Amino acid sequence: VDGRLRLSATTDQYGCRRSCAAQARSTHGRIRRDLSRQHAASARLGDIRANTLVLVGDKDKSTKPEESFRIWRSIPGASLAVIPGCSHGVHIENPGAFNRVVGDFLLEANSKESA
């Protein structure tokens, strides 16, 4: 064993079985529908006062960019970052871009609080 992850033929490049990913997407959609019926959280987005970064991949099918734009517009002073070519797993699909965006956001948020 050389410490590298060994992937089976039924496993994708991130180590997740495709069938599990499909099940997770189905479950995620069902949970989102249930939560939206139970909680009207979107009506309270305007109450958020913390520094907020809305981050989305332009290929995201779970939380579509249009939904992220709506969230961003609803939170006063929020920042928005759209990562090209990524879906819902931006942090996995493009960790360099993710780290840059989040790092820049945190530096800016920290400088606002220090001022």
Residue pairs with C-beta under 8 A, 6 or more apart in sequence:
5 15
7 13
7 15
10 17
10 18
11 17
12 18
12 21
14 89
14 92
25 62
28 62
29 62
35 41
42 70
42 71
42 74
45 71
45 74
45 75
46 74
46 75
46 76
48 75
48 76
48 78
49 76
51 77
51 79
51 105
51 109
51 112
51 113
52 75
52 77
52 78
52 79
53 78
53 79
53 80
53 81
53 101
53 102
53 105
54 68
54 71
54 72
54 75
54 78
54 79
54 80
54 81
55 68
55 80
55 81
55 83
55 90
55 98
55 101
55 102
56 63
56 65
56 68
56 80
56 81
56 82
56 83
56 90
57 65
57 82
57 83
57 84
57 85
57 86
57 87
57 88
57 89
57 90
57 93
58 65
58 82
58 83
58 84
58 85
58 86
59 85
59 86
59 87
60 68
60 86
60 87
60 88
61 87
61 88
62 87
62 88
63 88
65 82
68 80
68 82
69 80
71 78
72 78
72 79
72 80
79 105
79 108
81 101
81 105
83 90
83 93
83 94
83 97
83 98
83 101
85 93
85 94
86 93
86 94
86 97
87 93
90 97
90 98
91 98
